[in-house]
């Protein structure tokens, strides 16, 4: 993943309302976060796959950030 894509992703996480993150199951959260990034940047299939894998590996961290917010 490019640094720009990582910034877009983490910016999306930080802008999300914690209740939005917590009410979604893992699959729904991954999909929602990918959609948030896609609204701000066009990604090819490979980039979308990389982003999904990146999110999947960090779901506990994302949820922890939401509960701390």
C-alpha positions in Angstrom: 0.0 0.0 0.0 1.1 3.5 -0.8 1.6 6.0 2.0 -1.1 8.2 0.5 -3.6 5.3 0.6 -2.7 4.5 4.2 -3.3 8.2 5.1 -6.7 8.2 3.4 -7.6 5.0 5.2 -6.5 6.2 8.7 -8.1 9.5 8.1 -11.4 7.7 7.3 -11.1 5.7 10.5 -10.4 8.9 12.6 -13.4 10.7 11.0 -15.8 7.8 11.5 -18.2 8.0 14.4 -17.2 5.3 17.0 -20.7 3.9 17.1 -20.6 3.4 13.3 -17.4 1.2 13.7 -18.8 -0.7 16.7 -22.2 -1.6 15.2 -20.8 -3.3 12.1 -19.6 -6.9 12.1 -16.0 -7.5 10.7 -17.1 -8.0 7.1 -19.4 -5.0 7.2 -16.7 -2.8 8.7 -14.2 -3.8 6.1 -16.6 -3.1 3.3 -17.7 0.2 4.8 -14.1 1.4 5.3 -13.1 0.4 1.7 -16.1 2.3 0.5 -15.0 5.4 2.5 -11.6 5.3 0.8 -13.1 4.7 -2.6 -15.2 7.9 -2.2 -12.0 9.8 -1.9 -9.7 8.0 -4.3 -10.1 5.6 -7.3 -8.4 2.3 -6.7 -7.8 -0.6 -9.0 -8.7 -4.2 -8.1 -5.2 -4.9 -6.7 -5.2 -1.8 -4.5 -8.7 -2.7 -3.2 -7.5 -6.2 -2.4 -4.4 -4.8 -0.6 -6.6 -2.4 1.4 -9.0 -5.1 2.4 -6.2 -7.3 3.6 -4.7 -4.3 5.5 -8.0 -3.6 7.2 -8.6 -7.3 8.0 -5.2 -7.5 9.8 -6.0 -4.3 11.8 -9.7 -4.8 12.8 -8.9 -5.2 16.5 -6.8 -2.0 16.4 -9.6 -0.1 14.5 -12.2 -1.2 17.1 -9.8 -0.3 20.0 -9.3 3.2 18.5 -13.1 3.6 18.2 -13.6 2.6 21.9 -10.9 5.1 23.0 -12.5 7.9 20.9 
